[in-house]
Amino acid sequence: MILIFIESDIGGKHLEFTCNKDKITKIMSEITLALTRLDDLSAKGNKEFLTNPHHIGSAKYNLIVAIEGSIDICNHLISANKLKAPEDYADSFKVLAETGLFEEAFVQRLIEMARFRNRLVHIYWNLDDELIFKIITEDLKDIERFLDIIRNLLSR
């Protein structure tokens, strides 16, 4: 395991983290691949997307991969730095927000993302496909912003 020590000043707050950079980089690659696939699906257009069950299934799967990967990165940082154990997936983002890594308004978006992951995994049959299309065309920027924050942290 390759552990690195990161010092960073984000939002005027000095942060120090230990992590396995290789592990985080691999997860980030998987998230990026999922986002690329979701972007390709969003380019299909509303009508083509909604009439093709394979597109819908692929979008749901790649959303799960991207969201789970984001949660995995958080949980790795939490564990490697002996931070408070999160109560659930959404709480992983709250724990890192307490360190100053995420702004309060943004962490709320991440919490919504984690809760949506729960809906995807546990009640996938009761999700509106138009909502899935809306998310892949309008809300992927939250995951991209998350990745930018982590990249910034790792580049220190």
ChimeraX commands (.cxc) that place a marker at each C-alpha (Angstrom):
marker #1 position 0.00,0.00,0.00 radius 0.5
marker #1 position 1.39,3.38,-1.00 radius 0.5
marker #1 position 0.51,5.98,1.56 radius 0.5
marker #1 position 1.12,9.63,0.87 radius 0.5
marker #1 position 0.82,12.56,3.18 radius 0.5
marker #1 position -1.05,15.49,1.71 radius 0.5
marker #1 position -1.07,19.02,3.01 radius 0.5
marker #1 position -3.42,21.42,1.34 radius 0.5
marker #1 position -5.04,24.77,1.86 radius 0.5
marker #1 position -8.60,24.59,0.59 radius 0.5
marker #1 position -11.02,27.38,1.29 radius 0.5
marker #1 position -8.52,29.05,3.60 radius 0.5
marker #1 position -8.35,25.96,5.82 radius 0.5
marker #1 position -5.19,23.87,6.20 radius 0.5
marker #1 position -5.91,20.18,5.57 radius 0.5
marker #1 position -3.70,17.18,6.13 radius 0.5
marker #1 position -4.58,13.75,4.78 radius 0.5
marker #1 position -2.89,10.39,4.42 radius 0.5
marker #1 position -4.10,8.16,1.59 radius 0.5
marker #1 position -3.25,5.47,-0.91 radius 0.5
marker #1 position -2.88,7.62,-4.00 radius 0.5
marker #1 position -2.85,4.62,-6.35 radius 0.5
marker #1 position -6.13,3.33,-4.95 radius 0.5
marker #1 position -7.83,6.71,-5.24 radius 0.5
marker #1 position -6.46,7.24,-8.76 radius 0.5
marker #1 position -7.83,3.85,-9.87 radius 0.5
marker #1 position -11.27,4.63,-8.46 radius 0.5
marker #1 position -11.18,8.05,-10.12 radius 0.5
marker #1 position -10.43,6.36,-13.45 radius 0.5
marker #1 position -13.49,4.13,-13.06 radius 0.5
marker #1 position -15.66,7.14,-12.21 radius 0.5
marker #1 position -14.31,9.03,-15.23 radius 0.5
marker #1 position -15.07,6.09,-17.51 radius 0.5
marker #1 position -18.62,5.89,-16.14 radius 0.5
marker #1 position -19.07,9.64,-16.69 radius 0.5
marker #1 position -17.84,9.29,-20.29 radius 0.5
marker #1 position -20.40,6.55,-20.90 radius 0.5
marker #1 position -23.14,8.66,-19.31 radius 0.5
marker #1 position -22.16,11.61,-21.45 radius 0.5
marker #1 position -22.43,9.40,-24.55 radius 0.5
marker #1 position -25.90,8.29,-23.45 radius 0.5
marker #1 position -27.04,11.87,-22.82 radius 0.5
marker #1 position -26.00,12.75,-26.38 radius 0.5
marker #1 position -28.56,10.24,-27.70 radius 0.5
marker #1 position -31.33,12.72,-27.00 radius 0.5
marker #1 position -34.42,12.31,-24.88 radius 0.5
marker #1 position -36.54,10.28,-27.33 radius 0.5
marker #1 position -33.85,7.77,-28.32 radius 0.5
marker #1 position -32.75,7.34,-24.70 radius 0.5
marker #1 position -36.26,6.82,-23.30 radius 0.5
marker #1 position -37.30,4.30,-25.96 radius 0.5
marker #1 position -34.26,2.06,-25.55 radius 0.5
marker #1 position -34.23,-0.07,-22.36 radius 0.5
marker #1 position -30.53,-0.86,-22.89 radius 0.5
marker #1 position -29.68,2.85,-22.73 radius 0.5
marker #1 position -31.73,3.25,-19.56 radius 0.5
marker #1 position -30.14,0.20,-17.91 radius 0.5
marker #1 position -26.66,1.34,-18.89 radius 0.5
marker #1 position -27.31,4.80,-17.47 radius 0.5
marker #1 position -28.51,3.37,-14.16 radius 0.5
marker #1 position -25.48,1.07,-13.90 radius 0.5
marker #1 position -22.98,3.81,-14.74 radius 0.5
marker #1 position -24.63,6.19,-12.27 radius 0.5
marker #1 position -24.20,3.54,-9.59 radius 0.5
marker #1 position -20.51,3.09,-10.54 radius 0.5
marker #1 position -19.85,6.85,-10.45 radius 0.5
marker #1 position -21.68,7.43,-7.17 radius 0.5
marker #1 position -20.27,4.30,-5.46 radius 0.5
marker #1 position -16.78,5.30,-6.56 radius 0.5
marker #1 position -17.21,8.75,-5.02 radius 0.5
marker #1 position -18.38,7.17,-1.77 radius 0.5
marker #1 position -15.46,4.70,-1.86 radius 0.5
marker #1 position -12.97,7.57,-2.16 radius 0.5
marker #1 position -14.55,9.30,0.82 radius 0.5
marker #1 position -14.52,6.11,2.88 radius 0.5
marker #1 position -10.87,5.51,2.03 radius 0.5
marker #1 position -9.93,9.03,3.16 radius 0.5
marker #1 position -12.01,8.61,6.31 radius 0.5
marker #1 position -10.44,5.25,7.17 radius 0.5
marker #1 position -6.84,6.21,6.31 radius 0.5
marker #1 position -7.11,9.30,8.48 radius 0.5
marker #1 position -9.00,7.70,11.34 radius 0.5
marker #1 position -11.91,10.12,11.05 radius 0.5
marker #1 position -15.30,9.52,12.60 radius 0.5
marker #1 position -17.03,6.51,11.07 radius 0.5
marker #1 position -19.92,7.53,8.81 radius 0.5
marker #1 position -23.40,6.33,9.75 radius 0.5
marker #1 position -24.39,5.69,6.14 radius 0.5
marker #1 position -23.26,6.46,2.59 radius 0.5
marker #1 position -24.55,10.04,2.68 radius 0.5
marker #1 position -22.73,10.63,5.97 radius 0.5
marker #1 position -19.38,9.86,4.26 radius 0.5
marker #1 position -19.61,13.23,2.53 radius 0.5
marker #1 position -20.61,14.96,5.80 radius 0.5
marker #1 position -17.59,13.55,7.63 radius 0.5
marker #1 position -15.20,14.94,5.01 radius 0.5
marker #1 position -17.11,18.23,4.95 radius 0.5
marker #1 position -16.34,18.56,8.65 radius 0.5
marker #1 position -12.63,18.64,7.73 radius 0.5
marker #1 position -13.27,21.52,5.35 radius 0.5
marker #1 position -12.78,19.52,2.16 radius 0.5
marker #1 position -16.27,20.35,0.84 radius 0.5
marker #1 position -18.33,23.52,1.14 radius 0.5
marker #1 position -21.63,23.15,2.98 radius 0.5
marker #1 position -23.82,23.87,-0.07 radius 0.5
marker #1 position -21.88,21.37,-2.18 radius 0.5
marker #1 position -21.96,18.66,0.47 radius 0.5
marker #1 position -25.76,18.84,0.36 radius 0.5
marker #1 position -25.64,18.01,-3.37 radius 0.5
marker #1 position -23.33,15.07,-2.62 radius 0.5
marker #1 position -25.70,13.83,0.09 radius 0.5
marker #1 position -28.59,13.96,-2.39 radius 0.5
marker #1 position -26.41,11.99,-4.82 radius 0.5
marker #1 position -25.78,9.27,-2.21 radius 0.5
marker #1 position -29.48,9.06,-1.40 radius 0.5
marker #1 position -30.25,8.74,-5.11 radius 0.5
marker #1 position -27.76,5.86,-5.24 radius 0.5
marker #1 position -29.87,4.11,-2.61 radius 0.5
marker #1 position -32.95,4.55,-4.81 radius 0.5
marker #1 position -31.05,3.19,-7.82 radius 0.5
marker #1 position -29.91,0.12,-5.92 radius 0.5
marker #1 position -32.97,-0.66,-3.81 radius 0.5
marker #1 position -36.02,0.59,-5.73 radius 0.5
marker #1 position -34.72,0.74,-9.28 radius 0.5
marker #1 position -38.01,-0.56,-10.69 radius 0.5
marker #1 position -39.82,2.51,-9.38 radius 0.5
marker #1 position -37.61,5.23,-10.88 radius 0.5
marker #1 position -38.84,7.59,-13.55 radius 0.5
marker #1 position -36.70,7.13,-16.68 radius 0.5
marker #1 position -37.13,10.81,-17.52 radius 0.5
marker #1 position -35.52,11.62,-14.18 radius 0.5
marker #1 position -32.56,9.40,-15.11 radius 0.5
marker #1 position -32.20,11.29,-18.40 radius 0.5
marker #1 position -32.44,14.65,-16.60 radius 0.5
marker #1 position -29.71,13.60,-14.18 radius 0.5
marker #1 position -27.31,12.43,-16.91 radius 0.5
marker #1 position -27.84,15.65,-18.87 radius 0.5
marker #1 position -27.85,18.16,-16.00 radius 0.5
marker #1 position -26.34,16.80,-12.78 radius 0.5
marker #1 position -23.11,15.01,-13.67 radius 0.5
marker #1 position -21.28,18.25,-12.97 radius 0.5
marker #1 position -21.52,17.45,-9.26 radius 0.5
marker #1 position -19.48,14.29,-9.70 radius 0.5
marker #1 position -17.04,16.14,-11.96 radius 0.5
marker #1 position -16.64,18.82,-9.29 radius 0.5
marker #1 position -16.07,16.12,-6.67 radius 0.5
marker #1 position -13.30,14.65,-8.86 radius 0.5
marker #1 position -11.75,18.11,-9.32 radius 0.5
marker #1 position -11.60,18.56,-5.54 radius 0.5
marker #1 position -9.96,15.17,-5.06 radius 0.5
marker #1 position -7.50,15.81,-7.94 radius 0.5
marker #1 position -6.60,19.13,-6.34 radius 0.5
marker #1 position -6.04,17.40,-3.03 radius 0.5
marker #1 position -3.83,14.70,-4.59 radius 0.5
marker #1 position -1.75,17.21,-6.53 radius 0.5
marker #1 position -0.47,18.87,-3.35 radius 0.5
marker link #1:1,2 radius 0.2
marker link #1:2,3 radius 0.2
marker link #1:3,4 radius 0.2
marker link #1:4,5 radius 0.2
marker link #1:5,6 radius 0.2
marker link #1:6,7 radius 0.2
marker link #1:7,8 radius 0.2
marker link #1:8,9 radius 0.2
marker link #1:9,10 radius 0.2
marker link #1:10,11 radius 0.2
marker link #1:11,12 radius 0.2
marker link #1:12,13 radius 0.2
marker link #1:13,14 radius 0.2
marker link #1:14,15 radius 0.2
marker link #1:15,16 radius 0.2
marker link #1:16,17 radius 0.2
marker link #1:17,18 radius 0.2
marker link #1:18,19 radius 0.2
marker link #1:19,20 radius 0.2
marker link #1:20,21 radius 0.2
marker link #1:21,22 radius 0.2
marker link #1:22,23 radius 0.2
marker link #1:23,24 radius 0.2
marker link #1:24,25 radius 0.2
marker link #1:25,26 radius 0.2
marker link #1:26,27 radius 0.2
marker link #1:27,28 radius 0.2
marker link #1:28,29 radius 0.2
marker link #1:29,30 radius 0.2
marker link #1:30,31 radius 0.2
marker link #1:31,32 radius 0.2
marker link #1:32,33 radius 0.2
marker link #1:33,34 radius 0.2
marker link #1:34,35 radius 0.2
marker link #1:35,36 radius 0.2
marker link #1:36,37 radius 0.2
marker link #1:37,38 radius 0.2
marker link #1:38,39 radius 0.2
marker link #1:39,40 radius 0.2
marker link #1:40,41 radius 0.2
marker link #1:41,42 radius 0.2
marker link #1:42,43 radius 0.2
marker link #1:43,44 radius 0.2
marker link #1:44,45 radius 0.2
marker link #1:45,46 radius 0.2
marker link #1:46,47 radius 0.2
marker link #1:47,48 radius 0.2
marker link #1:48,49 radius 0.2
marker link #1:49,50 radius 0.2
marker link #1:50,51 radius 0.2
marker link #1:51,52 radius 0.2
marker link #1:52,53 radius 0.2
marker link #1:53,54 radius 0.2
marker link #1:54,55 radius 0.2
marker link #1:55,56 radius 0.2
marker link #1:56,57 radius 0.2
marker link #1:57,58 radius 0.2
marker link #1:58,59 radius 0.2
marker link #1:59,60 radius 0.2
marker link #1:60,61 radius 0.2
marker link #1:61,62 radius 0.2
marker link #1:62,63 radius 0.2
marker link #1:63,64 radius 0.2
marker link #1:64,65 radius 0.2
marker link #1:65,66 radius 0.2
marker link #1:66,67 radius 0.2
marker link #1:67,68 radius 0.2
marker link #1:68,69 radius 0.2
marker link #1:69,70 radius 0.2
marker link #1:70,71 radius 0.2
marker link #1:71,72 radius 0.2
marker link #1:72,73 radius 0.2
marker link #1:73,74 radius 0.2
marker link #1:74,75 radius 0.2
marker link #1:75,76 radius 0.2
marker link #1:76,77 radius 0.2
marker link #1:77,78 radius 0.2
marker link #1:78,79 radius 0.2
marker link #1:79,80 radius 0.2
marker link #1:80,81 radius 0.2
marker link #1:81,82 radius 0.2
marker link #1:82,83 radius 0.2
marker link #1:83,84 radius 0.2
marker link #1:84,85 radius 0.2
marker link #1:85,86 radius 0.2
marker link #1:86,87 radius 0.2
marker link #1:87,88 radius 0.2
marker link #1:88,89 radius 0.2
marker link #1:89,90 radius 0.2
marker link #1:90,91 radius 0.2
marker link #1:91,92 radius 0.2
marker link #1:92,93 radius 0.2
marker link #1:93,94 radius 0.2
marker link #1:94,95 radius 0.2
marker link #1:95,96 radius 0.2
marker link #1:96,97 radius 0.2
marker link #1:97,98 radius 0.2
marker link #1:98,99 radius 0.2
marker link #1:99,100 radius 0.2
marker link #1:100,101 radius 0.2
marker link #1:101,102 radius 0.2
marker link #1:102,103 radius 0.2
marker link #1:103,104 radius 0.2
marker link #1:104,105 radius 0.2
marker link #1:105,106 radius 0.2
marker link #1:106,107 radius 0.2
marker link #1:107,108 radius 0.2
marker link #1:108,109 radius 0.2
marker link #1:109,110 radius 0.2
marker link #1:110,111 radius 0.2
marker link #1:111,112 radius 0.2
marker link #1:112,113 radius 0.2
marker link #1:113,114 radius 0.2
marker link #1:114,115 radius 0.2
marker link #1:115,116 radius 0.2
marker link #1:116,117 radius 0.2
marker link #1:117,118 radius 0.2
marker link #1:118,119 radius 0.2
marker link #1:119,120 radius 0.2
marker link #1:120,121 radius 0.2
marker link #1:121,122 radius 0.2
marker link #1:122,123 radius 0.2
marker link #1:123,124 radius 0.2
marker link #1:124,125 radius 0.2
marker link #1:125,126 radius 0.2
marker link #1:126,127 radius 0.2
marker link #1:127,128 radius 0.2
marker link #1:128,129 radius 0.2
marker link #1:129,130 radius 0.2
marker link #1:130,131 radius 0.2
marker link #1:131,132 radius 0.2
marker link #1:132,133 radius 0.2
marker link #1:133,134 radius 0.2
marker link #1:134,135 radius 0.2
marker link #1:135,136 radius 0.2
marker link #1:136,137 radius 0.2
marker link #1:137,138 radius 0.2
marker link #1:138,139 radius 0.2
marker link #1:139,140 radius 0.2
marker link #1:140,141 radius 0.2
marker link #1:141,142 radius 0.2
marker link #1:142,143 radius 0.2
marker link #1:143,144 radius 0.2
marker link #1:144,145 radius 0.2
marker link #1:145,146 radius 0.2
marker link #1:146,147 radius 0.2
marker link #1:147,148 radius 0.2
marker link #1:148,149 radius 0.2
marker link #1:149,150 radius 0.2
marker link #1:150,151 radius 0.2
marker link #1:151,152 radius 0.2
marker link #1:152,153 radius 0.2
marker link #1:153,154 radius 0.2
marker link #1:154,155 radius 0.2
marker link #1:155,156 radius 0.2
view
